[in-house]
């Protein structure tokens, strides 16, 4: 799912958002499946956790993923449908 390197020509949070969304559309992340956490993304890409959180929050705002308090973020129902 995750690219090994981020592009320098686009905002990082847009790239995080787009990578997760593409993984959902491609079926790599399925309905109800856990999405990488803010801290996992921040550690993997060596970025500020707030930047990763901004990308994830954009998906929450679009109801593509949802938060289960204390557990993590998950793919919303109906996101893998054509």
Phi, psi and omega in degrees: 000309188274135173291153181281339183221144177265152178280148180270351184267357180230149177303138183299318183295330175294320180294319177298310179304311183294321179298315180293315180298317178296321178296325178289312181296324179284348181088005177291326173247124184259165176309133178081353181280146181287136177268147177308141183284165176305315182292323177297315179295317180298318179292315182299315184264357182056053179236169178291133178304329179295327178293314178297319180298325179295320177294318179293318180298326177300324178285326176295317180298330179267006180060028177277324174230162179222158183259134168252108186309127178080356182243314179146193180256143184223154179289131180289157177296143176084005183276342180264001181284149179285000000 
